[in-house]
Amino acid sequence: MAKKSQIERNEKRRRLAKKFTARRAKLKALAKDKDLSPEDRFNARLKLAALPRNSAPSRIRLRCELTGRSRGNYRKFKLCRMAIRELGSSGQIPGMIKSSW
């Protein structure tokens, strides 16, 4: 189980990313617009840099939904490898069977 502080920090990043998505997209569009003057584009970049760092979607860490583990995660299930193994062995994941040969 991951530390509670790490899980909460990641949740805070999710909330901030959701809150600033529209503003961030608008500023990025202004900064990339070749029709604007260089000063306006530069000001858009400055405003973009002034936004909270944790509002960037790239700062969100993929964590296991059950344990909060940050490594060995499968994006399809949003679970870590150990949680998938346990759930798969107990028959909780449809279509997943224990391999044997």
MDTraj code that builds the backbone (N, CA, C; nanometers):
import mdtraj as md
import numpy as np

residues = "MET ALA LYS LYS SER GLN ILE GLU ARG ASN GLU LYS ARG ARG ARG LEU ALA LYS LYS PHE THR ALA ARG ARG ALA LYS LEU LYS ALA LEU ALA LYS ASP LYS ASP LEU SER PRO GLU ASP ARG PHE ASN ALA ARG LEU LYS LEU ALA ALA LEU PRO ARG ASN SER ALA PRO SER ARG ILE ARG LEU ARG CYS GLU LEU THR GLY ARG SER ARG GLY ASN TYR ARG LYS PHE LYS LEU CYS ARG MET ALA ILE ARG GLU LEU GLY SER SER GLY GLN ILE PRO GLY MET ILE LYS SER SER TRP".split()
xyz = np.array([
    [0.0847, -0.1185, 0.0000],
    [0.0000, 0.0000, 0.0000],
    [0.0889, 0.1244, 0.0000],
    [0.0553, 0.2157, -0.0866],
    [0.1332, 0.3391, -0.0980],
    [0.1018, 0.4331, 0.0182],
    [0.1902, 0.5290, 0.0388],
    [0.1663, 0.6273, 0.1440],
    [0.0436, 0.7104, 0.1080],
    [-0.0345, 0.7398, 0.2084],
    [-0.1578, 0.8162, 0.1876],
    [-0.1278, 0.9539, 0.1287],
    [-0.0153, 1.0131, 0.1700],
    [0.0194, 1.1460, 0.1201],
    [0.0458, 1.1440, -0.0306],
    [0.1077, 1.0367, -0.0804],
    [0.1358, 1.0262, -0.2231],
    [0.0063, 1.0125, -0.3038],
    [-0.0857, 0.9342, -0.2512],
    [-0.2141, 0.9146, -0.3190],
    [-0.2926, 1.0454, -0.3210],
    [-0.2941, 1.1164, -0.2083],
    [-0.3669, 1.2438, -0.2006],
    [-0.3033, 1.3493, -0.2906],
    [-0.1724, 1.3506, -0.2995],
    [-0.1028, 1.4462, -0.3859],
    [-0.1408, 1.4229, -0.5319],
    [-0.1509, 1.2949, -0.5699],
    [-0.1895, 1.2615, -0.7064],
    [-0.3342, 1.3026, -0.7337],
    [-0.4215, 1.2857, -0.6343],
    [-0.5616, 1.3270, -0.6498],
    [-0.5720, 1.4790, -0.6643],
    [-0.4885, 1.5503, -0.5900],
    [-0.4863, 1.6964, -0.6009],
    [-0.4440, 1.7371, -0.7420],
    [-0.3465, 1.6665, -0.7979],
    [-0.3023, 1.6946, -0.9345],
    [-0.4139, 1.6694, -1.0345],
    [-0.4913, 1.5630, -1.0127],
    [-0.6054, 1.5346, -1.1010],
    [-0.7074, 1.6474, -1.0964],
    [-0.7392, 1.6942, -0.9752],
    [-0.8369, 1.8027, -0.9602],
    [-0.7879, 1.9305, -1.0275],
    [-0.6609, 1.9650, -1.0065],
    [-0.6059, 2.0860, -1.0668],
    [-0.6013, 2.0764, -1.2194],
    [-0.5655, 1.9600, -1.2708],
    [-0.5598, 1.9430, -1.4163],
    [-0.6989, 1.9605, -1.4764],
    [-0.7984, 1.9072, -1.4091],
    [-0.9357, 1.9203, -1.4587],
    [-0.9824, 2.0656, -1.4525],
    [-0.9441, 2.1347, -1.3457],
    [-0.9866, 2.2732, -1.3257],
    [-0.9257, 2.3679, -1.4294],
    [-0.7996, 2.3474, -1.4649],
    [-0.7273, 2.4396, -1.5519],
    [-0.7191, 2.3936, -1.6976],
    [-0.7900, 2.2880, -1.7346],
    [-0.7800, 2.2350, -1.8708],
    [-0.8176, 2.3387, -1.9757],
    [-0.9302, 2.4046, -1.9568],
    [-0.9778, 2.5009, -2.0572],
    [-0.8836, 2.6208, -2.0673],
    [-0.8421, 2.6740, -1.9527],
    [-0.7539, 2.7904, -1.9521],
    [-0.6192, 2.7571, -2.0164],
    [-0.5673, 2.6389, -1.9845],
    [-0.4391, 2.5960, -2.0389],
    [-0.4475, 2.5782, -2.1910],
    [-0.5570, 2.5204, -2.2388],
    [-0.5732, 2.4994, -2.3837],
    [-0.5855, 2.6325, -2.4564],
    [-0.6565, 2.7270, -2.3962],
    [-0.6731, 2.8590, -2.4584],
    [-0.5388, 2.9303, -2.4696],
    [-0.4600, 2.9280, -2.3627],
    [-0.3295, 2.9948, -2.3644],
    [-0.2325, 2.9278, -2.4618],
    [-0.2385, 2.7938, -2.4698],
    [-0.1517, 2.7233, -2.5645],
    [-0.1874, 2.7604, -2.7079],
    [-0.3178, 2.7724, -2.7349],
    [-0.3604, 2.8103, -2.8704],
    [-0.3128, 2.9506, -2.9049],
    [-0.3198, 3.0422, -2.8081],
    [-0.2713, 3.1780, -2.8317],
    [-0.1209, 3.1795, -2.8556],
    [-0.0487, 3.0988, -2.7798],
    [0.0967, 3.0973, -2.7914],
    [0.1427, 3.0382, -2.9251],
    [0.0621, 2.9503, -2.9833],
    [0.0994, 2.8872, -3.1104],
    [0.0472, 2.9620, -3.2327],
    [-0.0409, 3.0593, -3.2108],
    [-0.1032, 3.1314, -3.3219],
    [-0.0011, 3.2224, -3.3903],
    [0.0309, 3.1918, -3.5151],
    [0.1315, 3.2680, -3.5900],
    [0.0797, 3.4054, -3.6340],
    [-0.0521, 3.4256, -3.6327],
    [-0.1094, 3.5537, -3.6755],
    [-0.0943, 3.6629, -3.5700],
    [-0.0753, 3.6236, -3.4445],
    [-0.0591, 3.7220, -3.3371],
    [0.0812, 3.7812, -3.3384],
    [0.0941, 3.8950, -3.2734],
    [0.2263, 3.9569, -3.2635],
    [0.3135, 3.8768, -3.1665],
    [0.4440, 3.8866, -3.1818],
    [0.5340, 3.8134, -3.0904],
    [0.5137, 3.8515, -2.9434],
    [0.4769, 3.9781, -2.9177],
    [0.4551, 4.0211, -2.7795],
    [0.3340, 3.9507, -2.7187],
    [0.2265, 3.9393, -2.7968],
    [0.1061, 3.8719, -2.7479],
    [0.1320, 3.7242, -2.7229],
    [0.2069, 3.6633, -2.8140],
    [0.2398, 3.5215, -2.7968],
    [0.3277, 3.5012, -2.6736],
    [0.4208, 3.5923, -2.6535],
    [0.5090, 3.5830, -2.5376],
    [0.4304, 3.6014, -2.4078],
    [0.3359, 3.6955, -2.4088],
    [0.2516, 3.7165, -2.2906],
    [0.1668, 3.5935, -2.2604],
    [0.1204, 3.5261, -2.3639],
    [0.0442, 3.4025, -2.3431],
    [0.1329, 3.2960, -2.2793],
    [0.2581, 3.2892, -2.3247],
    [0.3528, 3.1934, -2.2639],
    [0.3793, 3.2268, -2.1169],
    [0.3903, 3.3549, -2.0856],
    [0.4124, 3.3945, -1.9465],
    [0.2931, 3.3579, -1.8589],
    [0.1725, 3.3805, -1.9107],
    [0.0519, 3.3441, -1.8343],
    [0.0421, 3.1934, -1.8173],
    [0.0831, 3.1204, -1.9191],
    [0.0831, 2.9739, -1.9098],
    [0.1824, 2.9268, -1.8037],
    [0.2966, 2.9922, -1.7983],
    [0.3981, 2.9558, -1.6985],
    [0.3554, 2.9950, -1.5582],
    [0.2645, 3.0923, -1.5472],
    [0.2190, 3.1371, -1.4158],
    [0.1147, 3.0425, -1.3548],
    [0.0578, 2.9549, -1.4359],
    [-0.0390, 2.8582, -1.3832],
    [0.0327, 2.7604, -1.2896],
    [-0.0411, 2.6977, -1.1971],
    [0.0238, 2.6009, -1.1068],
    [0.0868, 2.4857, -1.1839],
    [0.2036, 2.4445, -1.1416],
    [0.2731, 2.3355, -1.2096],
    [0.1930, 2.2065, -1.2039],
    [0.1287, 2.1818, -1.0914],
    [0.0542, 2.0575, -1.0761],
    [-0.0739, 2.0548, -1.1587],
    [-0.1044, 2.1629, -1.2302],
    [-0.2230, 2.1613, -1.3153],
    [-0.1928, 2.1031, -1.4533],
    [-0.0668, 2.0692, -1.4788],
    [-0.0302, 2.0079, -1.6062],
    [-0.0663, 1.8593, -1.6028],
    [-0.1337, 1.8092, -1.7060],
    [-0.1743, 1.6684, -1.7061],
    [-0.0571, 1.5709, -1.7052],
    [0.0580, 1.6142, -1.7522],
    [0.1734, 1.5242, -1.7562],
    [0.2294, 1.4950, -1.6170],
    [0.1871, 1.5690, -1.5158],
    [0.2373, 1.5458, -1.3798],
    [0.1555, 1.4427, -1.3037],
    [0.0455, 1.3987, -1.3625],
    [-0.0384, 1.2972, -1.2977],
    [0.0292, 1.1618, -1.3127],
    [0.0423, 1.0911, -1.2022],
    [0.1085, 0.9618, -1.2006],
    [0.0035, 0.8516, -1.2086],
    [0.0297, 0.7491, -1.2909],
    [-0.0600, 0.6350, -1.2985],
    [-0.0390, 0.5490, -1.1747],
    [-0.1444, 0.5341, -1.0960],
    [-0.1365, 0.4549, -0.9735],
    [-0.2439, 0.3481, -0.9736],
    [-0.2171, 0.2394, -0.9031],
    [-0.3131, 0.1304, -0.8893],
    [-0.4356, 0.1810, -0.8133],
    [-0.5544, 0.1471, -0.8627],
    [-0.6777, 0.1922, -0.7987],
    [-0.6990, 0.1255, -0.6627],
    [-0.6476, 0.0040, -0.6462],
    [-0.6676, -0.0679, -0.5197],
    [-0.5611, -0.0356, -0.4154],
    [-0.4352, -0.0424, -0.4578],
    [-0.3268, -0.0305, -0.3603],
    [-0.2561, 0.1035, -0.3622],
    [-0.2666, 0.1772, -0.4719],
    [-0.1964, 0.3038, -0.4831],
    [-0.0530, 0.2883, -0.5294],
    [-0.0137, 0.1667, -0.5640],
    [0.1231, 0.1415, -0.6096],
    [0.1495, 0.2161, -0.7392],
    [0.2700, 0.2738, -0.7514],
    [0.3002, 0.3578, -0.8662],
    [0.3751, 0.2844, -0.9768],
    [0.4211, 0.1665, -0.9506],
    [0.4996, 0.0950, -1.0518],
    [0.4320, -0.0359, -1.0893],
    [0.4607, -0.0818, -1.2099],
    [0.4064, -0.2097, -1.2561],
    [0.2566, -0.2045, -1.2788],
    [0.2073, -0.0941, -1.3376],
    [0.0642, -0.0784, -1.3605],
    [0.0268, -0.1107, -1.5045],
    [-0.0930, -0.1634, -1.5198],
    [-0.1504, -0.1878, -1.6519],
    [-0.2569, -0.0820, -1.6762],
    [-0.2386, -0.0027, -1.7822],
    [-0.3319, 0.1065, -1.8102],
    [-0.4729, 0.0562, -1.8371],
    [-0.4840, -0.0581, -1.9010],
    [-0.6154, -0.1112, -1.9375],
    [-0.7015, -0.1368, -1.8141],
    [-0.6412, -0.1883, -1.7093],
    [-0.7150, -0.2218, -1.5880],
    [-0.7021, -0.1167, -1.4778],
    [-0.6032, -0.0270, -1.4898],
    [-0.5691, 0.0696, -1.3855],
    [-0.5364, -0.0014, -1.2540],
    [-0.4668, -0.1152, -1.2668],
    [-0.4271, -0.1953, -1.1514],
    [-0.2801, -0.2329, -1.1647],
    [-0.2165, -0.2579, -1.0498],
    [-0.0777, -0.3025, -1.0535],
    [-0.0739, -0.4528, -1.0808],
    [0.0431, -0.5016, -1.1105],
    [0.0587, -0.6411, -1.1509],
    [0.0163, -0.7382, -1.0414],
    [0.0414, -0.7026, -0.9143],
    [0.0074, -0.7934, -0.8052],
    [-0.1435, -0.7995, -0.7829],
    [-0.2099, -0.6833, -0.7964],
    [-0.3553, -0.6803, -0.7808],
    [-0.4217, -0.7576, -0.8947],
    [-0.3675, -0.7446, -1.0162],
    [-0.4224, -0.8186, -1.1301],
    [-0.4068, -0.9681, -1.1083],
    [-0.2921, -1.0087, -1.0580],
    [-0.2679, -1.1509, -1.0343],
    [-0.3672, -1.2065, -0.9328],
    [-0.3877, -1.1335, -0.8230],
    [-0.4811, -1.1810, -0.7201],
    [-0.6240, -1.1865, -0.7716],
    [-0.6672, -1.0790, -0.8386],
    [-0.8036, -1.0761, -0.8902],
    [-0.8244, -1.1781, -1.0016],
    [-0.7227, -1.1957, -1.0852],
    [-0.7326, -1.2939, -1.1933],
    [-0.7387, -1.4358, -1.1410],
    [-0.6610, -1.4649, -1.0389],
    [-0.6608, -1.5994, -0.9816],
    [-0.7920, -1.6326, -0.9123],
    [-0.8554, -1.5302, -0.8547],
    [-0.9826, -1.5549, -0.7858],
    [-1.1026, -1.5442, -0.8789],
    [-1.0778, -1.5143, -1.0087],
    [-1.1866, -1.5100, -1.1057],
    [-1.2646, -1.3806, -1.1077],
    [-1.2080, -1.2724, -1.0555],
    [-1.2774, -1.1442, -1.0503],
    [-1.2704, -1.0666, -1.1811],
    [-1.1708, -1.0971, -1.2654],
    [-1.1554, -1.0269, -1.3927],
    [-1.2087, -1.1182, -1.5037],
    [-1.3150, -1.0767, -1.5729],
    [-1.3751, -1.1613, -1.6763],
    [-1.2776, -1.1898, -1.7907],
    [-1.2726, -1.3153, -1.8305],
    [-1.1889, -1.3546, -1.9433],
    [-1.0451, -1.3837, -1.9075],
    [-1.0033, -1.3549, -1.7862],
    [-0.8654, -1.3796, -1.7467],
    [-0.8576, -1.5128, -1.6735],
    [-0.7671, -1.5983, -1.7215],
    [-0.7477, -1.7275, -1.6574],
    [-0.6009, -1.7416, -1.6223],
    [-0.5755, -1.8254, -1.5256],
    [-0.4372, -1.8503, -1.4853],
    [-0.3702, -1.9345, -1.5947],
    [-0.2536, -1.8886, -1.6383],
    [-0.1855, -1.9636, -1.7440],
    [-0.1146, -2.0846, -1.6858],
    [-0.1144, -2.1911, -1.7620],
    [-0.0399, -2.3095, -1.7225],
    [0.0007, -2.3842, -1.8482],
    [0.1151, -2.4474, -1.8448],
    [0.1618, -2.5210, -1.9622],
    [0.2417, -2.6407, -1.9222],
])
top = md.Topology()
chain = top.add_chain()
for i, resn in enumerate(residues, 1):
    res = top.add_residue(resn, chain, resSeq=i)
    for name in ("N", "CA", "C"):
        top.add_atom(name, md.element.get_by_symbol(name[0]), res)
traj = md.Trajectory(xyz[None], top)
